[in-house]
Amino acid sequence: MKNVQPFYYIIALAAIFMLAGAYILVMQLIPVPEQTGVTVEPQGLDEGGALYDLWFSSAEIYDLSVDHNLTGILFSTDEKMISLLDQERKLRWDKGFSTAPKQAKLSSCGNYVVTGTEGGLLYFTSTDREITWEKEGPPIEHVAIAPNANWVAAARVDEEDHYYVEFYDRDGDLKWVLESGPVKNLYLTSEYLEQASVFYTHIQEEQPVFTAVNLEGEELWSYESRQLAAVSRHGSRMAASDSKNLIVYDSQGQILWEEELPFEPQTVMFNPQNYNRLLVYGNQEGADENLYYYDLTDELLWNKRVADGSLFSFTADGQYIVCSSWRHYREDYTQMKILDRQGVEVNNWEVAMRVEKLVKSGHPHLVVVAGEDGYIDLINLEPLLAETDTDLATVPIYNPVSTEKRADVVKVPLYFIDENSNLVPVTRAINDPDDPIQAAVEELVRGPARGSALYRTIPQKDASIEVEFIEEKGRLRLELPSELAELSGIAQSTTALDSLVLTVSYFSEVEEIVLTVDGEPLEEFGEDLAIKQPLSPHRWEKPVYIPVMSGNRYYLKMQEAASESDEKADLQHLVEQTLIACRVLPFVPSNLELIDLRISREQIQINLNDSFKRIFPEKVGEQEKLQAELMLDALFLTVFENSRVQRVEVLVEGEKWDSPAGYPSLGRFHHRPYFINPEQ
């Protein structure tokens, strides 16, 4: 008998794979009714397990979307399919349509999907497939989904070239329809500012118009000849372009900053943790710089030249920028780079594919890329970032709340500003316990500690402020140098004044504050900031403790509860405000929610959903421990300061849960005094 050579087996096996692939491709190209679709149900943990590799079918990816925690990867292809993968790229399910699903979005919370097809089907489903609805109509050009998936927006165009925007709630109920011109982009913001909004650019009389609409379908504002270019993660900042002009707005539509660029911007991105930082890229002929990084208070931080056609993504903490380009590199290879916050290249490597899409998420070290031939991959930045040097590597990312007290030491909160211009209290031990108010003011003038990632509020570091306190009247007089009282700019004046007032308000014996220059009370502080004296010290009524990030450091800050009525400012609402702010942080799941508060005379239990456990990974390091401390400090202090209970604990889905060894306890007794953001 003649022996069969081994290479015949290889040829036969290859032929079998080719036939199987051809069969799958043909089946996917067969039109299916959009009302039903073809669905592959989610695999169980013991089913399948193969990576969903699209090299074989060479599909073109239309849209690529991930949730904040990167638990899911959603994409749509020219094979008239949408597919949902998990973080290991294992297929959870897919669905076919009769026309191309050009738009497919996964909500930031990771629980819902919305898709719009060329045939006009708006398809909404939860990722577990338990909630699904469909709406038919004219072709869909854009879809948007709110981060918590409470709202969905779609832009359509009918056969007579009538354009309009539709707005639905999560249940599929149509809330309103607005006529528009051709829509170029469409955004839905989160609930972070207590009021989500719809933003879009549409064309009217051949000119772009940037428009903002509230949830009731009422136009808030619009700007002609301006195209929306970027929206910060929670909608507090928007950037629009007018040819080579870039304009930044706040959430109320007020212009904050404007800059003329040397090119028309193609990519504009807000830093995910510092919305006062803005990355701008555009094509620039020759060797001129085409990547600019702005601080909206200090303007240009740096610029540099990168390859034309580059794609960009921030890391979740906003400390690094990932850049990719293949157009001017070797064919079928992409060059990837990591830039630090100074624009310095700290690492580079090659990827054996043409990266056409680069998407960011809140995952600390994973970036998702997709190639033109349909391949999707995850890049682990952790070993690449481990090779970088940082001047803050030895500084802890957070100093937890302290209750330590010594009889011979006076500790006072001093108010400095972070990268986002938040006033942040930092507890510092002062040197003169016999005159603590004078010592506190002097320490405020000295400024924040080196490596704190905070900034001084009093510009003149050698300014001399004389303190006189009349105890029987509770009157504090601050004699200011003339240059401090003549600061330019309303923002700088307000920051300096507020930091002074908040710092001295710590002393309960102070009942009124008078600012003087040459012994005369001021009527204005700085430029155009009218004040009515005497000033009252600030006493917190319903403080909410909010985590903020500056550089690679975390801090707690206090703010008055946002409420329209006393009924809304109950304890549950205050805790929910803290959770909304916590979800801004890169390590907090975006679907973390308060189920309820369980209140008794002895304690209050904060009942959170199961996603809370993700803040406590099994592999505990110093960073993970401090992140958990920050989260718990914010929750516990918000409850303690707005109730009379002496103990608070956190439940998960109504049950007590023990965090892994090495993490702080999920229960705490109230101790006074306590010190937030203590300097080490």
C-alpha positions as CSV (number, residue, x, y, z in Angstrom):
1,M,0.0,0.0,0.0
2,K,1.3,3.4,-0.9
3,N,1.9,5.7,2.1
4,V,0.1,9.0,2.2
5,Q,2.6,11.8,2.7
6,P,2.0,14.1,5.7
7,F,1.6,17.2,3.6
8,Y,-1.5,15.7,2.0
9,Y,-3.2,15.8,5.4
10,I,-2.3,19.5,5.7
11,I,-3.8,20.2,2.2
12,A,-7.0,18.2,3.0
13,L,-7.4,20.0,6.4
14,A,-7.0,23.4,4.7
15,A,-9.6,22.5,2.1
16,I,-12.1,21.5,4.8
17,F,-11.5,24.8,6.6
18,M,-12.0,26.8,3.3
19,L,-15.2,25.0,2.5
20,A,-16.5,25.6,6.0
21,G,-15.6,29.2,5.8
22,A,-17.3,29.6,2.4
23,Y,-20.4,28.0,3.7
24,I,-20.5,30.4,6.7
25,L,-19.9,33.4,4.5
26,V,-22.7,32.4,2.1
27,M,-25.1,31.9,5.0
28,Q,-24.3,35.3,6.4
29,L,-24.9,37.0,3.1
30,I,-28.4,35.6,2.7
31,P,-30.9,38.4,3.5
32,V,-33.0,37.8,6.6
33,P,-36.0,39.7,7.7
34,E,-35.0,42.5,10.1
35,Q,-37.9,41.8,12.4
36,T,-36.4,38.4,13.4
37,G,-32.8,38.3,12.5
38,V,-30.4,35.4,13.0
39,T,-29.1,35.2,16.5
40,V,-26.4,33.1,18.1
41,E,-27.3,32.8,21.7
42,P,-24.8,33.6,24.4
43,Q,-22.4,30.8,25.2
44,G,-22.2,29.4,28.7
45,L,-18.9,29.2,30.5
46,D,-18.4,25.6,29.5
47,E,-19.4,26.2,25.8
48,G,-17.1,26.9,22.9
49,G,-14.3,29.1,24.1
50,A,-12.7,29.9,20.8
51,L,-11.6,33.4,20.0
52,Y,-13.9,35.2,17.6
53,D,-11.4,35.7,14.8
54,L,-12.6,37.6,11.8
55,W,-9.5,37.1,9.6
56,F,-11.2,34.2,7.9
57,S,-14.2,36.2,6.5
58,S,-12.3,39.5,5.9
59,A,-15.3,41.5,7.1
60,E,-15.2,45.2,7.0
61,I,-16.0,46.7,10.4
62,Y,-18.4,49.6,10.3
63,D,-18.6,50.5,14.0
64,L,-16.7,49.4,17.1
65,S,-17.8,50.2,20.6
66,V,-16.8,49.1,24.1
67,D,-18.3,49.7,27.6
68,H,-16.5,51.6,30.3
69,N,-15.2,48.6,32.1
70,L,-14.4,46.7,28.9
71,T,-16.7,43.8,29.8
72,G,-18.0,43.8,26.2
73,I,-16.9,44.6,22.7
74,L,-19.6,45.4,20.1
75,F,-19.0,45.7,16.4
76,S,-21.0,45.8,13.2
77,T,-19.8,44.6,9.8
78,D,-20.5,44.6,6.1
79,E,-21.8,41.0,6.5
80,K,-25.0,42.6,7.9
81,M,-24.2,41.4,11.4
82,I,-23.6,42.9,14.9
83,S,-21.5,40.8,17.3
84,L,-20.9,41.1,21.0
85,L,-17.7,39.7,22.5
86,D,-16.4,39.5,26.0
87,Q,-13.1,40.8,27.2
88,E,-11.4,37.5,26.0
89,R,-12.9,38.1,22.6
90,K,-15.2,35.1,23.0
91,L,-18.5,35.4,21.2
92,R,-21.4,36.1,23.5
93,W,-24.0,36.5,20.6
94,D,-24.5,38.0,17.2
95,K,-27.5,39.1,15.1
96,G,-28.1,39.5,11.4
97,F,-30.0,42.1,9.6
98,S,-31.3,42.4,6.0
99,T,-29.4,45.7,5.5
100,A,-26.1,47.1,6.7
101,P,-26.0,48.0,10.5
102,K,-23.7,51.1,9.9
103,Q,-24.2,52.2,13.5
104,A,-23.9,50.0,16.6
105,K,-23.3,51.4,20.1
106,L,-22.7,49.6,23.5
107,S,-23.8,51.7,26.5
108,S,-21.0,52.8,28.9
109,C,-22.6,50.7,31.7
110,G,-22.2,47.6,29.4
111,N,-25.8,46.4,29.7
112,Y,-27.5,47.6,26.5
113,V,-27.0,47.8,22.8
114,V,-28.5,50.1,20.1
115,T,-28.2,49.5,16.4
116,G,-29.3,51.5,13.4
117,T,-29.5,50.0,9.9
118,E,-29.5,51.5,6.4
119,G,-32.9,49.9,6.0
120,G,-34.3,52.0,8.9
121,L,-34.5,49.5,11.7
122,L,-33.6,50.9,15.2
123,Y,-32.8,47.8,17.3
124,F,-32.4,48.0,21.1
125,T,-31.5,45.1,23.4
126,S,-30.0,44.4,26.7
127,T,-26.8,42.4,26.5
128,D,-28.5,39.5,28.3
129,R,-31.2,39.6,25.6
130,E,-34.1,39.9,28.1
131,I,-35.2,43.3,27.0
132,T,-35.5,44.0,23.2
133,W,-37.5,46.4,21.0
134,E,-37.4,47.5,17.4
135,K,-38.6,50.6,15.6
136,E,-38.9,50.8,11.8
137,G,-38.7,53.9,9.7
138,P,-36.5,55.7,7.1
139,P,-32.8,54.9,6.9
140,I,-30.7,55.7,10.0
141,E,-27.5,57.7,9.7
142,H,-26.5,58.0,13.4
143,V,-27.5,56.5,16.8
144,A,-26.5,57.5,20.3
145,I,-27.1,55.9,23.7
146,A,-26.8,57.5,27.1
147,P,-24.1,56.0,29.4
148,N,-26.8,54.5,31.6
149,A,-28.9,53.6,28.6
150,N,-31.9,55.5,29.9
151,W,-32.2,57.3,26.5
152,V,-31.6,56.6,22.8
153,A,-31.4,59.1,20.0
154,A,-31.4,58.3,16.2
155,A,-31.0,60.5,13.1
156,R,-33.0,59.5,10.1
157,V,-33.5,60.7,6.5
158,D,-36.5,59.8,4.4
159,E,-36.9,59.4,0.6
160,E,-37.8,63.1,0.2
161,D,-34.5,64.1,2.0
162,H,-36.3,65.2,5.1
163,Y,-34.0,64.9,8.1
164,Y,-35.0,64.5,11.7
165,V,-33.8,63.4,15.1
166,E,-35.8,60.9,17.2
167,F,-35.6,60.5,21.0
168,Y,-36.7,57.3,22.9
169,D,-36.6,56.2,26.5
170,R,-35.2,52.8,27.5
171,D,-38.7,51.1,27.0
172,G,-38.8,52.2,23.4
173,D,-41.4,55.0,23.9
174,L,-40.9,57.8,21.4
175,K,-40.6,61.0,23.4
176,W,-40.1,63.6,20.7
177,V,-39.0,64.2,17.1
178,L,-37.1,67.3,15.8
179,E,-36.7,68.3,12.2
180,S,-33.1,69.0,11.2
181,G,-30.7,69.2,8.3
182,P,-28.3,66.3,7.4
183,V,-26.9,65.2,10.8
184,K,-23.1,64.8,10.9
185,N,-22.7,63.6,14.5
186,L,-24.8,62.8,17.5
187,Y,-24.0,62.6,21.2
188,L,-25.9,61.9,24.4
189,T,-24.4,62.9,27.7
190,S,-24.6,61.3,31.1
191,E,-26.5,62.1,34.3
192,Y,-23.4,63.5,36.0
193,L,-24.6,67.1,35.8
194,E,-28.1,66.0,36.9
195,Q,-29.5,66.8,33.4
196,A,-28.5,64.9,30.3
197,S,-28.6,66.6,26.9
198,V,-28.5,65.8,23.2
199,F,-25.8,67.4,21.1
200,Y,-25.5,67.2,17.3
201,T,-24.2,68.9,14.2
202,H,-26.5,69.3,11.2
203,I,-26.3,71.2,8.0
204,Q,-28.5,74.2,7.2
205,E,-28.0,76.2,4.0
206,E,-24.7,74.4,3.4
207,Q,-23.3,75.5,6.8
208,P,-22.8,73.3,9.9
209,V,-24.9,74.2,13.0
210,F,-24.0,72.9,16.5
211,T,-27.2,72.4,18.5
212,A,-28.0,71.4,22.1
213,V,-31.4,70.0,23.1
214,N,-32.7,69.0,26.5
215,L,-34.6,65.8,27.4
216,E,-37.9,67.5,26.6
217,G,-36.8,68.3,23.1
218,E,-36.4,72.0,23.7
219,E,-33.5,73.7,22.0
220,L,-31.0,75.0,24.6
221,W,-28.7,76.8,22.2
222,S,-27.2,76.6,18.7
223,Y,-24.2,78.0,17.0
224,E,-24.1,78.6,13.3
225,S,-21.0,77.8,11.1
226,R,-19.6,75.6,13.9
227,Q,-19.3,71.8,13.9
228,L,-19.3,69.8,17.1
229,A,-15.9,68.1,17.4
230,A,-15.9,66.5,20.9
231,V,-17.8,66.1,24.1
232,S,-16.1,65.4,27.4
233,R,-17.0,62.2,29.1
234,H,-19.8,63.6,31.3
235,G,-20.8,66.5,29.1
236,S,-19.3,69.3,31.2
237,R,-17.2,70.5,28.2
238,M,-17.8,70.6,24.4
239,A,-15.5,71.5,21.6
240,A,-16.6,72.8,18.2
241,S,-14.6,74.0,15.2
242,D,-15.1,76.8,12.7
243,S,-12.5,76.2,10.0
244,K,-9.2,76.5,11.9
245,N,-10.8,78.0,15.0
246,L,-11.4,75.7,18.0
247,I,-14.0,76.8,20.6
248,V,-14.7,75.2,24.0
249,Y,-18.0,75.6,25.8
250,D,-19.3,74.7,29.2
251,S,-22.4,72.6,29.9
252,Q,-24.5,75.8,29.7
253,G,-23.2,76.7,26.2
254,Q,-21.0,79.5,27.4
255,I,-17.7,80.0,25.5
256,L,-14.8,79.2,27.9
257,W,-11.8,79.2,25.5
258,E,-11.0,79.9,21.9
259,E,-7.9,79.2,19.8
260,E,-6.8,79.6,16.2
261,L,-5.0,76.5,15.0
262,P,-2.5,76.1,12.1
263,F,-4.8,73.4,10.6
264,E,-8.4,72.2,10.5
265,P,-8.8,69.8,13.4
266,Q,-9.6,66.2,12.4
267,T,-9.5,64.6,15.9
268,V,-10.4,66.4,19.1
269,M,-10.4,64.6,22.5
270,F,-10.9,65.7,26.1
271,N,-8.7,64.1,28.7
272,P,-11.0,61.6,30.4
273,Q,-10.0,62.7,33.9
274,N,-9.1,66.4,33.3
275,Y,-11.6,68.1,31.2
276,N,-9.5,71.2,31.0
277,R,-7.0,69.3,28.9
278,L,-7.6,68.9,25.2
279,L,-5.8,66.9,22.5
280,V,-6.1,68.2,18.9
281,Y,-4.8,66.6,15.8
282,G,-4.9,67.7,12.1
283,N,-3.1,67.1,8.8
284,Q,-0.2,69.5,8.4
285,E,1.9,69.5,5.3
286,G,5.7,69.1,5.6
287,A,7.4,68.6,9.0
288,D,5.3,71.1,10.9
289,E,3.7,69.9,14.2
290,N,0.3,68.4,13.8
291,L,-0.6,67.2,17.4
292,Y,-1.3,69.9,20.0
293,Y,-2.1,69.4,23.7
294,Y,-3.9,72.3,25.4
295,D,-4.6,73.3,28.9
296,L,-7.7,75.5,28.8
297,T,-6.3,77.8,31.5
298,D,-2.6,77.9,30.4
299,E,-3.2,77.3,26.7
300,L,-0.6,75.3,24.7
301,L,1.2,72.7,26.8
302,W,3.2,71.1,24.0
303,N,3.0,70.2,20.3
304,K,4.8,67.7,18.2
305,R,4.8,65.9,14.8
306,V,3.2,62.5,14.4
307,A,2.5,60.5,11.3
308,D,-0.4,61.7,9.1
309,G,-3.6,59.6,9.6
310,S,-2.8,58.7,13.2
311,L,-5.4,57.5,15.7
312,F,-5.4,58.4,19.4
313,S,-6.7,57.2,22.7
314,F,-6.1,58.3,26.3
315,T,-5.4,55.7,29.0
316,A,-8.2,55.6,31.6
317,D,-6.3,57.7,34.1
318,G,-5.6,60.4,31.5
319,Q,-1.8,60.1,32.2
320,Y,-0.8,58.7,28.8
321,I,-1.8,59.0,25.1
322,V,-1.8,56.0,22.8
323,C,-1.0,56.8,19.2
324,S,-1.1,54.5,16.2
325,S,-0.3,54.9,12.5
326,W,0.3,52.6,9.5
327,R,-0.2,54.9,6.5
328,H,3.5,56.0,6.4
329,Y,4.9,52.8,7.8
330,R,5.6,49.4,6.5
331,E,2.7,47.7,4.8
332,D,0.5,45.6,7.0
333,Y,2.2,46.8,10.1
334,T,1.1,49.6,12.5
335,Q,3.4,51.6,14.7
336,M,2.1,52.2,18.1
337,K,3.4,54.8,20.6
338,I,2.8,55.9,24.1
339,L,3.2,59.6,25.0
340,D,3.3,60.9,28.5
341,R,1.5,64.0,29.7
342,Q,4.5,66.1,28.5
343,G,4.2,64.7,25.0
344,V,7.4,62.7,25.4
345,E,7.5,59.3,23.7
346,V,8.0,56.7,26.5
347,N,7.5,53.5,24.5
348,N,6.8,52.2,21.0
349,W,6.1,48.8,19.3
350,E,4.7,47.3,16.2
351,V,1.4,45.5,15.6
352,A,1.1,43.1,12.7
353,M,-2.1,44.6,11.3
354,R,-3.4,47.8,9.8
355,V,-5.1,49.4,12.7
356,E,-8.2,51.3,11.4
357,K,-10.0,51.8,14.7
358,L,-8.7,52.5,18.2
359,V,-11.2,52.8,21.0
360,K,-10.8,53.7,24.7
361,S,-12.6,52.5,27.7
362,G,-12.2,52.9,31.5
363,H,-10.1,49.8,31.7
364,P,-6.8,50.7,33.4
365,H,-4.4,49.1,30.8
366,L,-6.3,47.6,27.9
367,V,-6.9,49.2,24.5
368,V,-9.1,47.8,21.7
369,V,-7.9,48.0,18.1
370,A,-9.5,46.7,14.9
371,G,-7.9,46.2,11.4
372,E,-9.3,46.9,8.0
373,D,-9.6,43.1,7.4
374,G,-11.9,42.6,10.3
375,Y,-9.4,41.5,13.0
376,I,-10.1,42.8,16.6
377,D,-7.4,42.7,19.2
378,L,-6.8,43.9,22.8
379,I,-3.4,45.5,23.6
380,N,-2.2,45.2,27.1
381,L,-0.4,48.4,28.0
382,E,0.6,47.3,31.5
383,P,4.1,45.9,30.7
384,L,4.7,48.8,28.4
385,L,3.8,51.4,31.0
386,A,5.8,49.5,33.6
387,E,9.0,50.4,31.7
388,T,8.3,54.2,32.0
389,D,9.7,56.4,34.7
390,T,7.6,58.9,36.6
391,D,8.6,61.5,39.1
392,L,5.5,60.7,41.1
393,A,6.1,56.9,41.3
394,T,7.0,57.1,45.0
395,V,4.0,59.3,46.0
396,P,0.9,57.4,47.1
397,I,-2.1,58.0,44.9
398,Y,-4.4,58.9,47.8
399,N,-4.0,59.7,51.5
400,P,-7.0,58.2,53.3
401,V,-9.0,60.0,56.0
402,S,-7.2,60.1,59.3
403,T,-8.5,60.3,62.8
404,E,-5.1,60.5,64.5
405,K,-4.8,63.5,66.8
406,R,-2.0,64.8,69.0
407,A,-2.5,67.3,71.7
408,D,0.6,69.4,70.7
409,V,-0.3,69.6,67.0
410,V,-3.0,71.7,65.3
411,K,-4.2,70.4,61.9
412,V,-6.1,72.7,59.5
413,P,-7.6,72.1,56.0
414,L,-6.1,74.4,53.4
415,Y,-7.8,74.9,50.1
416,F,-5.8,74.5,46.9
417,I,-7.0,73.8,43.3
418,D,-6.6,70.7,41.2
419,E,-6.2,70.4,37.4
420,N,-9.9,70.9,36.9
421,S,-10.0,74.1,39.1
422,N,-11.8,72.3,41.9
423,L,-11.0,73.7,45.4
424,V,-9.6,70.7,47.3
425,P,-9.0,70.7,51.1
426,V,-5.6,69.4,52.2
427,T,-5.1,68.8,56.0
428,R,-1.7,70.2,57.1
429,A,-0.1,70.4,60.6
430,I,0.7,74.1,61.4
431,N,3.6,75.3,63.3
432,D,2.1,77.9,65.6
433,P,-0.7,76.5,67.8
434,D,-0.8,79.8,69.8
435,D,-2.1,81.7,66.7
436,P,-3.6,79.0,64.5
437,I,-5.5,81.4,62.2
438,Q,-2.4,83.4,61.3
439,A,-0.5,80.1,60.8
440,A,-3.2,78.7,58.6
441,V,-3.2,81.7,56.3
442,E,0.6,81.7,56.0
443,E,0.5,78.0,55.1
444,L,-2.2,78.7,52.4
445,V,0.1,81.4,50.9
446,R,3.0,78.9,50.9
447,G,1.0,76.7,48.6
448,P,0.6,72.9,48.1
449,A,3.3,70.4,48.8
450,R,5.7,69.3,46.0
451,G,4.3,66.2,44.1
452,S,0.8,66.8,45.2
453,A,-0.5,67.6,41.7
454,L,-2.3,70.6,43.2
455,Y,-1.8,74.3,42.5
456,R,-1.6,77.5,44.6
457,T,-4.6,79.8,44.9
458,I,-2.6,82.8,46.1
459,P,-0.4,83.7,43.1
460,Q,2.2,85.7,45.2
461,K,4.0,83.0,47.2
462,D,5.7,85.7,49.4
463,A,2.4,87.7,50.0
464,S,2.0,88.9,53.6
465,I,-1.5,88.7,55.0
466,E,-1.9,90.1,58.5
467,V,-4.6,88.5,60.7
468,E,-6.5,90.3,63.5
469,F,-9.2,88.4,65.4
470,I,-11.5,90.2,67.8
471,E,-12.7,87.2,69.9
472,E,-15.7,88.9,71.7
473,K,-17.2,89.9,68.3
474,G,-16.1,86.8,66.4
475,R,-14.7,89.2,63.7
476,L,-11.7,88.2,61.7
477,R,-9.9,91.0,59.7
478,L,-7.5,90.1,57.0
479,E,-5.2,92.9,55.9
480,L,-4.2,92.1,52.3
481,P,-1.3,93.4,50.2
482,S,-2.6,95.6,47.4
483,E,-1.3,93.3,44.6
484,L,-3.4,90.4,46.0
485,A,-6.5,92.6,46.0
486,E,-5.9,93.6,42.4
487,L,-5.7,90.2,40.7
488,S,-6.7,90.1,37.1
489,G,-9.4,87.8,35.8
490,I,-12.7,86.9,37.5
491,A,-11.7,83.2,37.7
492,Q,-8.4,83.9,39.5
493,S,-10.0,86.4,41.8
494,T,-12.8,84.0,42.7
495,T,-10.5,81.2,43.4
496,A,-8.2,83.2,45.6
497,L,-11.1,84.7,47.6
498,D,-12.9,81.3,48.0
499,S,-9.8,79.6,49.2
500,L,-9.2,82.3,51.8
501,V,-12.8,82.2,53.1
502,L,-13.0,78.4,53.2
503,T,-9.6,78.0,55.0
504,V,-10.5,80.4,57.8
505,S,-14.1,79.1,58.0
506,Y,-12.6,76.0,59.6
507,F,-12.3,77.9,62.9
508,S,-15.7,77.8,64.5
509,E,-15.1,81.0,66.5
510,V,-15.0,83.1,63.3
511,E,-18.4,84.6,62.7
512,E,-17.6,87.3,60.2
513,I,-14.7,88.2,57.9
514,V,-13.5,91.6,56.8
515,L,-10.9,92.1,54.0
516,T,-8.9,95.3,54.1
517,V,-6.1,97.1,52.2
518,D,-4.3,99.8,54.1
519,G,-7.0,99.4,56.8
520,E,-9.9,100.2,54.5
521,P,-12.6,97.6,53.7
522,L,-12.6,96.4,50.1
523,E,-15.6,96.8,47.8
524,E,-14.1,94.7,45.0
525,F,-11.7,91.8,45.2
526,G,-9.6,91.6,42.1
527,E,-11.1,92.3,38.7
528,D,-14.8,93.0,38.7
529,L,-15.6,90.8,41.7
530,A,-17.8,92.9,43.9
531,I,-18.0,91.8,47.5
532,K,-20.4,92.8,50.4
533,Q,-18.6,93.0,53.7
534,P,-18.5,91.6,56.2
535,L,-18.3,88.2,54.6
536,S,-19.8,85.2,56.3
537,P,-17.7,82.1,56.9
538,H,-18.8,79.1,54.9
539,R,-20.6,76.4,56.9
540,W,-21.6,73.2,55.1
541,E,-25.3,72.4,55.3
542,K,-25.6,69.2,53.2
543,P,-22.1,68.3,52.2
544,V,-21.5,65.6,49.6
545,Y,-18.0,64.1,49.5
546,I,-16.7,63.8,46.0
547,P,-13.6,62.0,44.7
548,V,-11.5,64.0,42.2
549,M,-8.4,63.2,40.3
550,S,-5.4,65.5,39.6
551,G,-2.4,64.2,37.8
552,N,-2.1,60.7,39.1
553,R,-3.4,61.6,42.6
554,Y,-6.8,61.3,44.1
555,Y,-8.5,63.6,46.6
556,L,-11.8,64.1,48.4
557,K,-13.5,67.5,48.0
558,M,-16.8,68.7,49.5
559,Q,-19.6,70.3,47.7
560,E,-23.1,71.4,48.7
561,A,-25.8,68.9,47.6
562,A,-27.4,69.7,44.3
563,S,-31.2,69.8,44.9
564,E,-34.1,71.8,43.7
565,S,-36.1,71.1,46.9
566,D,-35.6,69.9,50.4
567,E,-37.4,66.7,49.5
568,K,-34.8,65.8,46.9
569,A,-31.9,66.5,49.3
570,D,-32.7,63.5,51.5
571,L,-29.9,61.1,52.5
572,Q,-30.5,58.7,49.6
573,H,-30.2,61.5,47.1
574,L,-27.0,62.6,48.7
575,V,-25.5,59.1,48.5
576,E,-26.6,58.8,44.9
577,Q,-24.8,62.1,44.1
578,T,-21.6,60.7,45.6
579,L,-22.0,57.5,43.5
580,I,-22.5,59.5,40.3
581,A,-19.2,61.4,41.0
582,C,-17.5,58.1,41.8
583,R,-18.4,56.6,38.5
584,V,-16.2,59.2,36.8
585,L,-13.2,57.4,38.2
586,P,-11.4,54.9,36.0
587,F,-11.6,52.1,38.5
588,V,-15.3,52.4,39.4
589,P,-17.8,50.4,37.3
590,S,-20.1,52.8,35.4
591,N,-23.1,50.6,36.4
592,L,-22.5,50.9,40.1
593,E,-25.9,51.9,41.7
594,L,-27.5,52.4,45.0
595,I,-30.3,49.9,45.6
596,D,-31.5,51.4,48.9
597,L,-30.5,52.7,52.3
598,R,-31.4,50.6,55.3
599,I,-31.7,53.0,58.3
600,S,-32.0,52.1,61.9
601,R,-31.2,54.0,65.2
602,E,-27.9,52.2,65.5
603,Q,-26.6,52.3,61.9
604,I,-27.1,52.9,58.2
605,Q,-26.5,50.3,55.6
606,I,-25.6,51.4,52.1
607,N,-27.0,48.6,49.8
608,L,-25.1,48.6,46.5
609,N,-25.5,46.4,43.4
610,D,-23.1,43.6,42.6
611,S,-20.7,45.7,40.5
612,F,-19.3,47.2,43.7
613,K,-17.2,44.0,44.0
614,R,-15.1,45.0,41.0
615,I,-13.5,47.7,43.1
616,F,-11.9,44.9,45.1
617,P,-9.9,42.7,42.7
618,E,-8.4,39.5,44.2
619,K,-4.9,40.7,43.4
620,V,-4.5,43.5,46.0
621,G,-1.7,46.0,45.7
622,E,-1.1,49.3,47.3
623,Q,-2.9,51.1,44.5
624,E,-6.0,48.9,44.6
625,K,-6.2,49.3,48.4
626,L,-6.0,53.1,48.2
627,Q,-8.6,53.2,45.5
628,A,-11.0,51.2,47.7
629,E,-10.2,53.5,50.6
630,L,-11.1,56.6,48.5
631,M,-14.4,55.1,47.5
632,L,-15.4,54.1,51.1
633,D,-14.2,57.5,52.5
634,A,-16.5,59.3,50.1
635,L,-19.5,57.1,51.0
636,F,-19.0,57.0,54.7
637,L,-18.3,60.7,55.2
638,T,-21.4,61.7,53.1
639,V,-23.6,59.6,55.4
640,F,-21.9,60.6,58.7
641,E,-22.1,64.4,57.9
642,N,-25.8,64.2,56.9
643,S,-27.1,61.9,59.7
644,R,-26.6,61.2,63.4
645,V,-25.7,57.6,63.2
646,Q,-22.4,56.4,64.6
647,R,-21.9,53.4,62.3
648,V,-22.2,52.8,58.5
649,E,-21.6,49.7,56.5
650,V,-21.9,48.7,52.9
651,L,-24.0,45.7,51.7
652,V,-23.9,44.1,48.3
653,E,-27.3,43.0,46.9
654,G,-28.7,43.2,50.4
655,E,-26.1,40.8,51.9
656,K,-23.0,41.4,54.0
657,W,-19.9,40.8,51.9
658,D,-16.3,40.5,53.1
659,S,-13.8,42.2,50.8
660,P,-10.7,40.2,50.0
661,A,-7.8,40.2,52.5
662,G,-5.8,43.4,52.5
663,Y,-8.7,45.8,51.8
664,P,-10.3,48.1,54.3
665,S,-13.4,47.1,56.2
666,L,-16.8,47.7,54.7
667,G,-18.1,49.0,58.0
668,R,-16.9,52.1,60.0
669,F,-17.7,53.9,63.2
670,H,-17.8,57.7,63.2
671,H,-14.8,59.3,64.9
672,R,-14.2,63.0,65.5
673,P,-12.1,64.9,64.6
674,Y,-11.2,63.4,61.2
675,F,-8.9,64.9,58.6
676,I,-9.4,64.5,54.9
677,N,-6.5,64.5,52.4
678,P,-3.9,64.6,55.2
679,E,-0.4,65.5,54.1
680,Q,2.1,62.8,54.9
